[in-house]
Amino acid sequence: MEEHRKDLLIIGAGPAGLGAAVYAYRAGLDFAITDKFSAGGQIITTEHIDNYPGFYEDISGYDLMQKITEHVRKFGIAIQEFCEIKSIKEKKSKSKIMKTTGLKQYICESEDKRFVTNTIIIATGAGPKKLGAENEEEFIGRGISFCATCDGALYRDMDIAVIGGGNAAIEEAIFLTKFASKVYIIHRRDELRASKRVQEKAFANTKIKFLLSSEILKFEGKDKIEYIALKNKKTNSTEKIKISGVFEYVGIVPNSSILSGMADMDANGFLITDKNLQTSAEGIFAAGDVRDTPLKQVITAVADGALAATSAEKYIAGFLNNVV
Ligand SMILES: Cc1cc2nc3c(=O)[nH]c(=O)nc-3n(C[C@H](O)[C@H](O)[C@H](O)COP(=O)(O)OP(=O)(O)OC[C@H]3O[C@@H](n4cnc5c(N)ncnc54)[C@H](O)[C@@H]3O)c2cc1C
């Protein structure tokens, strides 16, 4: 196994991890950054971003992340792609380095690499939450998708549904009207959570039909989805709709299991951090969607990365509490 000794290991090369890399570089830290896939994070699956300052003209998530990744690579930072960190352990035996610095050491391992490091930034983000409706697992990849950019074009001239009422759901529904003949937006509440501007765009789109106060009970079909069974939560009535595809945007689940038993999490598994973004495990910081932050966006993830890297630097230097 290849061994690397570092001041800092950044796990995840999405917006939070890449933001951290820029600041770690500027702080002169000897660090590594890994991602289990290629760099970019979950935002590369979205077609249109207009809330990242400086990019007001049409930019896709993929293109925005290409720019951020290029920035990091221009500093000479090698992003270790397809390197999934599978375990984190505290190094128990006290080495010479530990005695002199007094810092804890952690061992993080992927399949073929071992990183021995004093600090870690967990920037592992989140993945899509599932509905939990009957037959859902069976139809994932056979009509159920979590990525409109990846799969939208498969539904040209068909009727499809988007589940959810937040910005991601409504923006992706608008995008899907490029292909589909009709897009149902199915949301369990009687009003949407998306921003007003996004809602207005959706209401003005004649291909979108809203089914509010409704939840999916069951997916049905032979080889692919053909029908969804819906329940209206106000009237308790049920109906069956013929549909070719369903795109789910009902929330996210954090990729935090790597720290199970090591750091405090909230009831949904998001990592709890202090004002310096340190978790309850000394020297381990969290940034972006994986932590219990109230706003989960690219801009907040990048900013978290900057703060986490700055805190890691102060921690290594022995004056973390002076971070303001
Ligand atoms: C459909 C959709 C539309 C969106 N639209 C917008 C928008 O318009 N504007 C906006 O600001 N935000 C938007 N968001 C939210 C935005 O994508 C997230 O807030 C942001 O990507 C969070 O960044 P992150 O770095 O914390 O996590 P992520 O982007 O999830 O990146 C985490 C990275 O960590 C890697 N990873 C995970 N586990 C490991 C491991 N064990 N080892 C190594 N690597 C690992 C993953 O492969 C991933 O690359 C949208 C999200 C979705 C799903």
The ligand as an ORCA input file, in Angstrom:
! r2SCAN-3c Opt
* xyz 0 1
  C     -30.171     18.825     -9.066
  C     -29.433     19.791     -8.199
  C     -29.441     21.140     -8.521
  C     -28.744     22.050     -7.750
  N     -28.741     23.363     -8.117
  C     -27.983     24.247     -7.435
  C     -27.866     25.604     -7.883
  O     -28.466     26.009     -8.895
  N     -27.068     26.440     -7.165
  C     -26.377     26.022     -6.055
  O     -25.650     26.827     -5.474
  N     -26.476     24.755     -5.596
  C     -27.251     23.856     -6.247
  N     -27.348     22.560     -5.812
  C     -26.693     22.192     -4.527
  C     -25.182     21.936     -4.704
  O     -24.990     20.942     -5.689
  C     -24.550     21.486     -3.393
  O     -24.885     22.364     -2.342
  C     -23.030     21.407     -3.496
  O     -22.653     20.558     -4.563
  C     -22.398     20.884     -2.203
  O     -21.033     20.765     -2.387
  P     -20.153     19.762     -1.481
  O     -18.749     19.919     -1.953
  O     -20.467     19.964     -0.071
  O     -20.682     18.285     -1.822
  P     -20.774     17.479     -3.170
  O     -21.025     18.362     -4.324
  O     -21.758     16.391     -2.882
  O     -19.313     16.843     -3.353
  C     -18.854     15.832     -2.520
  C     -17.762     15.036     -3.227
  O     -17.214     14.092     -2.310
  C     -16.975     12.860     -2.976
  N     -16.962     11.779     -1.966
  C     -17.998     11.329     -1.227
  N     -17.584     10.358     -0.373
  C     -16.252     10.194     -0.600
  C     -15.250      9.341     -0.034
  N     -15.535      8.466      0.935
  N     -13.962      9.429     -0.498
  C     -13.659     10.318     -1.482
  N     -14.569     11.163     -2.052
  C     -15.841     11.100     -1.612
  C     -18.114     12.778     -3.988
  O     -17.772     11.917     -5.064
  C     -18.277     14.237     -4.421
  O     -17.509     14.543     -5.570
  C     -28.041     21.614     -6.576
  C     -28.034     20.261     -6.247
  C     -28.718     19.346     -7.044
  C     -28.693     17.873     -6.682
*
